[in-house]
Protein backbone atom coordinates (compact mmCIF):
# COMPACT_ATOMS: atom_id res chain seq x y z
CA UNK A 1 0.00 0.00 0.00
CA UNK A 2 1.18 3.49 -0.88
CA UNK A 3 -1.05 6.03 0.87
CA UNK A 4 1.08 8.99 -0.23
CA UNK A 5 0.77 8.01 -3.88
CA UNK A 6 -2.98 7.45 -3.45
CA UNK A 7 -3.31 10.94 -1.97
CA UNK A 8 -1.29 12.43 -4.85
CA UNK A 9 -3.48 10.66 -7.42
CA UNK A 10 -6.63 12.02 -5.76
CA UNK A 11 -5.18 15.55 -5.76
CA UNK A 12 -4.28 15.21 -9.45
CA UNK A 13 -7.79 13.95 -10.24
CA UNK A 14 -9.28 16.99 -8.50
CA UNK A 15 -6.99 19.39 -10.37
CA UNK A 16 -5.08 20.44 -7.27
CA UNK A 17 -1.63 19.55 -8.65
CA UNK A 18 0.07 21.19 -11.65
CA UNK A 19 3.58 19.69 -11.42
CA UNK A 20 5.01 16.47 -10.01
CA UNK A 21 8.75 16.24 -9.44
CA UNK A 22 10.06 12.70 -8.95
CA UNK A 23 13.54 11.47 -8.15
CA UNK A 24 13.28 8.80 -10.85
CA UNK A 25 10.48 7.33 -12.92
CA UNK A 26 11.38 3.91 -11.56
CA UNK A 27 10.12 5.11 -8.15
CA UNK A 28 6.58 5.78 -9.40
CA UNK A 29 5.41 2.19 -9.31
CA UNK A 30 6.47 -1.17 -7.99
CA UNK A 31 4.29 -3.06 -10.47
CA UNK A 32 6.32 -2.65 -13.63
CA UNK A 33 6.69 -0.61 -16.76
CA UNK A 34 3.12 -0.87 -18.02
CA UNK A 35 1.56 0.36 -14.77
CA UNK A 36 4.10 3.17 -14.45
CA UNK A 37 3.52 4.35 -17.99
CA UNK A 38 -0.25 4.15 -17.49
CA UNK A 39 0.00 6.30 -14.36
CA UNK A 40 2.27 8.81 -16.11
CA UNK A 41 -0.06 8.95 -19.13
CA UNK A 42 -3.06 9.65 -16.88
CA UNK A 43 -1.18 12.46 -15.17
CA UNK A 44 -0.13 13.95 -18.49
CA UNK A 45 -3.72 13.70 -19.77
CA UNK A 46 -4.78 15.77 -16.75
CA UNK A 47 -2.30 18.45 -17.82
CA UNK A 48 0.19 17.71 -15.05
CA UNK A 49 3.82 18.39 -15.86
CA UNK A 50 6.07 15.54 -14.65
CA UNK A 51 9.76 16.23 -14.12
CA UNK A 52 12.35 13.58 -13.22
CA UNK A 53 15.52 14.63 -11.48
CA UNK A 54 17.58 11.51 -12.21
CA UNK A 55 16.63 11.38 -15.87
CA UNK A 56 16.90 15.20 -16.09
CA UNK A 57 13.83 15.33 -18.25
CA UNK A 58 10.44 17.02 -18.37
CA UNK A 59 7.94 14.44 -19.58
CA UNK A 60 5.39 16.93 -20.85
CA UNK A 61 4.17 16.44 -24.42
CA UNK A 62 4.45 13.67 -27.00
CA UNK A 63 8.25 13.45 -26.94
CA UNK A 64 8.15 13.18 -23.14
CA UNK A 65 5.71 10.28 -23.30
CA UNK A 66 7.95 8.47 -25.79
CA UNK A 67 11.04 8.88 -23.61
CA UNK A 68 9.07 7.75 -20.54
CA UNK A 69 8.03 4.54 -22.29
CA UNK A 70 11.65 3.71 -23.10
CA UNK A 71 12.84 4.51 -19.57
CA UNK A 72 10.14 2.37 -17.96
CA UNK A 73 11.13 -0.55 -20.18
CA UNK A 74 14.79 -0.15 -19.19
CA UNK A 75 13.83 0.01 -15.50
CA UNK A 76 11.82 -3.20 -15.85
CA UNK A 77 14.75 -4.97 -17.52
CA UNK A 78 17.03 -3.87 -14.69
CA UNK A 79 14.58 -5.15 -12.06
CA UNK A 80 14.22 -8.46 -13.90
CA UNK A 81 18.01 -8.88 -13.93
CA UNK A 82 18.18 -8.35 -10.15
CA UNK A 83 15.54 -11.01 -9.42
Secondary structure, DSSP 8 states (H G I E B T S, - for coil): --HHHHHHHHHHHTT--SEEEES-GGGS-SS-HHHHHHHHHHHHHTT-EEEETTTTEE--SHHHHHHHHHHHHHHHHHHHHH-
